[in-house]
Amino acid sequence: MIVAGVMSGTSADGINVALVQLPGRGANPAPSSPALRSSKIRQSHSLLAHEEYPFPAPVRRAILAMMNAELASVADLARLNFLLGELYAEAVADAARKHRLKLDLVGCHGQTLYHQGAPQRFLGRKLAVTWQTGEAAVIAARLGVPVVSDFRPADMAAGGKGAPLVPFLDYRLYCDRRIHRIAQNIGGIANLTVIPANASLSQVIAFDTGPGNMGIDAVMHELFAKPYDHNGKIAATGRVLDDVVTRLLRASFFRQKPPRTAGREEFGRAFVSHFFKLCRGASKNDIVATATALTARSIAVAVQRFVLPKFNLPATASRRPASQKQSCSQMIVSGGGAKNPTLVTMLRRELRPLGISLHFSDEFGLPSEAKEAVAFALLAHETWHRRPSNVPSATGANRPAILGKISYA
């Protein structure tokens, strides 16, 4: 069957659509289709096509304004829900039409407006909550196929944090008998999946490492009125304020053991305001370089503290036996941050003393910007077949859970 995975991330920069062939009913693409130039995902799963659709500027501003907002109009929240449903449907329809593919199912993550993975007290009860918006009934009606949406609550109802959910795909893609691997996604928030050599799915762990592109984008918007640092050019000309990075990494989040999740609640407006105060007096380029370094170093800190012990390897390459000098540990990077050469260079420099080589998901047949959308196509496929697809060792759930809700056309 052909499943469309739909994702719009914490950065709210646009919609990613992945068209994926998965086992089950559904026609194969026509022989003339350009989608036959597919990449294989563990043999029976093929990425047929991938498209990106930027949000119109007013829509992006509205989404960002409503994320973690202390005050938001209920009417505007309802309107945004239905508007995003229309935009998601239009994006999927355009991608399917462009690649001449007939869809059987859609898996739509939706746009996260609020995520609180740890229980907090509310009206006499302790609750963990999440909210992804984008009306699935609208998508199903416009496309004429069923839609699986709202994936995170089922895991939270089972005692999990509702995130991360991509490890289900990471395990299928990257598990290897001999090589320890870390699948590192750098979106608005950076998160990783740890897949020890020859691991079972129950041995996989995953967690958010901290800010990904979110902090960099916020700084660029404030200082240069630009949505992001294109190719990391501004960061490349700045000097990293190491003392600022060190102070920020003392925050309790970075010491918190997995499973853990983060969002704009941790690294949004308040965090960026604090960051600017610490950088007071520095040049604009230095501030962007420092925000970029924070992302790279927070990933490396998370790896050193919480990942290397799982691999049962020495903490630094210099302490390895001669037989282990060639790295048997890999980090595979995906997400928007993979397109930032300055960030990638900083991350590679941070990983080198840990004996970890850096790679890109493109090297494994999956474009880095398509990975999360592919993941939600796979999760929707599992839900449609009534199979659980959370990874309790990653989310902290007390049992496997079938994720999502189905809207029928």
N, C-alpha and C positions, 0 to 999 in steps of 0.2 A: 504494500500500500504506500501511497505517497502522502507524506505528512509535512505540513508547513510549520516550522518553529518560528515563533515571533518573540522578540526580546527588545525592550528599551530599558537601559540601565540607569544607575544612580546619577550619571552625568546628564541624563535627559537630553542628549544631543540628537537622538533620532531613533528610527525603527530598523532593526535588523531582521531580515526574513531569510530563513534557510529552508530549501525544499529538499526533503530527504526521502529516499526509498528505504522502506523497512519491510520485514517479512509480513505477509498477510495478504488479504484481498486487495485488489486494485490493479489497474492496468499499468504496464511498463511504458516508459516514454516512447514516443514514435521514433522510428529509426532516423528520421531527419532532424530530430531535436538536438540543438547544441548542448542540451543537458547531458547527453551521453558522455561528454567529457567530464566524467565524475571522478571523485576521489573516494576510495574505499574506506569504510570504517568497520574494521573487524569483519571483512568479507561480506556479510549479509546486509550491512548498512552502508548506503552510498549517499554522499552529498551530491545532489544533482545540480543545484544552483544556489547562489547567495546574492542578495541585493540589500542595499542600504538606502534609507529614505530619511533625510534630515527633517526634524520638526520645523515648521514655520516659526520664525522668531517670536511672535506673540504667544504661540502655544508653549514654547520652551520657557518663556518668562513666567507664564501662568503655572506651569508644573513646578518650577523652582520656588515660586512664591508660596505654593501650597505644601511643599515638603517641610515637615517638622514645623509648620506654622503654629504659633500660639493662638492666633485668631484666623479663621477662614470661613467664608460664607458657605453655609450648607447648600444653598442654591448653586453656587459656583462649583462646588465639589461634585454635585450631581450632574451638572452640565459637562464638566470635564470628563466624567466617567463615560458619558454617551459620545462625546466628541472623540475621545481616544478610541472607542469602539469603531467609529466610522473610519478614522485614520488607519487603524490596524487593518481593517477589512480592505481598504483601498490599496494599501501597500502589498498585502498578500495577493489580491486580485491582479495587480500589475505584474508582480513577479511570476505568477503562474501563467499569465497571458504571454509575457515576454519569452518564457521558456517553453511554451506550448505544452503545459502539463495540466492534467486533471487531478485535482486534490481529492483525497478521501477523508482527511482529518486535519485539524489545526490545533496546535498547542501554543497558547498565548500566556506568557508570564505576566503581562500587564506592567504598569508603571508603579513602582513602589513609592507611596507617599509617606508611609510611616512603618518602621519595623522596630519592635522592642522584644528581643528574643528572651530576655530574662524576666521572670515574673516581678511585677510591682503592684503595690496595693492600690485598689480603686474601689470606692464605695463598699469597703468592708471585705473585699476579696483580693487575693493576689493573682494577677493575670499576666500572661505573656500574650502579646498581640501583634498583628501585622495587617497591612492594608495595601493591596495592589489594585489599582483602578484601571478601567478599560472594559466596557460592557461586552461580555462574551456573547450574550443573546443577540446583540447587534451584529457582531462578526458572523455568527452562524446564519442569521437571516440574510445578510448581504451575499455571503459566499455559497450558501446552500449546502454546507457540510457541517458535521458536528464540531464543536470546539471544546477542548479541555482547558480550563483556566483555574486560577486561584489555587496554585499548587501548595503553598506553604502551610496553610492552617491545619491540614491533616497531620503533618509531622508535629506541629505544636500541640495538637490535641493529644498526641501520643507522648508528650513530655519533652519533645525536642525544641530546638531553637528556630526551626523553620528554615534554616540555612546552615551551610550551603547545600544546594541540591545537585550541582553540576558533577560532584564526585562519582555519581552513577555512570556518567559518560566517561569521565577521566579513567576510571578503572578499566572499562572496556577498551579504551584507546591505548593505554600506556603500560598496562601490567606486563612485566617481563620476568623471565626466570632468574636472570642474573643481575640486572641493572636496577638500582634504587632510583626512583623517579619522583620529582615534585612537579606537579602541574600548577603553574603560577598564572593566574589571570589578573591582569591589571586593567580594571575598568575604573569607574568612579571610586570604588573601594577595591583594594587588592586582597585577593584570597588565594589560598593554595590547597592542593590535595596531595597528601603523602601516600605514595604507593611503594612500599618496600618490595624488594625483589621477591618474586614467587609468593606474593601475598594473596590471601583470600579477600573477598569483598569486606568481610567483617573486620579485617585488620587495617583497612583504609581509615585515615583520619583527615579532617579538613577543617579549616578555620580562616577567618579574616585576619590578615596581617596588619591592616591599618589603612591609611589613605592611599589611594592609587592616583588617578588623575584629578580627583576632586579638588584637592588642595592647590595643585598647580593651576587648574582652570580658574579657580576662584581668584587667585593672585593675578593671573593674566587679565581677567575681567576688570579687576579693581585698578591695576596699574597701567594697562595698555588698551583697555576697552576691546579686548579680543577674547574669543571663546576658549582658545587654547594656545599653547606654545608650539607653533608649526615646526615639525622636525626637531624640536628641542633647541632651536637656534638661539633663543635668548638665554636659556640656561647655560648653553655652551660658552657664552661670553662672560658669565658671571663667576664670582668667587663664592664658594660654599661657606656659610657661617657655621662652622663646626660646633661652636658652643651652643648655638640655638638648637641645632639638631639633637645634641646631647641632652639638653634640658627638656625638650619635647618628648624624648624617648623615656623619660622618667615617669611619664603619666601612667596611671594604674592600668589602663587598657593594655599597654605593651607588656606588662608583667602577668596579666591574666592568663591562666592556663586554658588550652582548648578543652571543649568546644567553646568558641566565642564568635560573635557576629558584631558588625559595626555598620554604621550608615551616617546620614547627615546628623543624626542625634549626637554622635560622637565627634564627627569631623566636619560639621557644617559651619554655620555663621559664627557661633561662639568660639570655636577652635581657630578659625581663620582670623578673627579679631585678636585673639591671644597671640597668634603667630606674628601678626603685624607689630604688636607691641614689643615683642622680643627682637624684631628686626629693625626697630626704630633707628633711623640715621643711616641705614645701609642703602646702597644704590638699588634701583629697580631690578637690574639684571642679577645682582647678588641675591635679592629676595627670591626671584624665580629659581635660580640655581639651588638655593637652600630648600625650597619646597620640593624640588625634584630629588635632591639628595635625601630628604626625609623619607620619601617613598622607597627609594632603593635601600637605604640603611634599615628601615623598619622591617623590610622583607628579610634581609640578612640576619637581623637580630632574632626574628621569629624562627628562622631556620636553625640558627645556632642553639637557641634555647629549647625548642620543642620538637625539632625534626631530626637532627643528627642523632640524638639518643635512640630514636626509633630504628635508625639504620645500624646501630651498634658499631659506629665507626669513630676513630679519633676525631676530635673537634677541629683540628687543623691539618692541612696537607703535610706540613713539615714534620708532624709526629707520626705519619703513616709508615708502616714497614715498606721496604723497597718494592716488594711485590704488589703493593697497593698504590704506587706512585701515580699510575695512570688512573684517572678518575673512573670510579664505577658508580658515580652518582650524577644524575642529570636534572637540571631544571628546564622545563619546557614552557615557554612564555606565550601567552595569548592575550587578546584584548587590545583596546586602543593604545595602551602604554607600550605595546610592542612596536608601534610605529614611531616612537620617540627615541631617536638614536642616542641622545644625551643620557636619557634615563637608562637605556639598555647598557650603555658603556659604564655608567656608575654602578649598575647592578652587577655586571660582570666583574668589575673590580672588587666589589664587596664579597662576591662568592668565591673568588679565586683562592683566598687563604683557607676556605672551608673545603676545598677539593671538589667543588661542584662545577661542572661545565654547563654553559647556557646554550639552549637551543630554542627554536620557534616551532609552534604547532604546525606551521606550513611544511616543515620538514617531514612531518608525519602524515601529510596528505589532507590536512584540515586548515584552511585559512584562519589566521588568528582572530580576525574580526567576526567570523561565523560561528565560533565554537559554542557560545552560550545559546544562540538560537537553535543550533543542532541539538543541544542538550534538551531543550524543551520540546522539540519534536520527538525525541526518544522517550522522554517522560510521558508525553501524551499517548504515545503508542503503548507504553506499559499500562497506563491507566485504562485505555480502551480495552485491553485484554485482561483487565482486573488483576493486575500483578503489582505488588509493592515496588517502589523505586526510590524510597529514601534510603540513606545509609546511616543507620543508627549510631555507628561509631564516629561519624562525622558531625551529626546534628545533636547527639545526646538523647535521642528518642529512646523510649524503653521497649520499642517493638517496631518491626517493619510496618509501613503504612502505604495504602494505595492513595496516591496524591491527586488532588484536584477535583473539580466539579465539571460535569458535562452539560453543555447547552446544545440542544438538538435543533436542526434547521426546520 
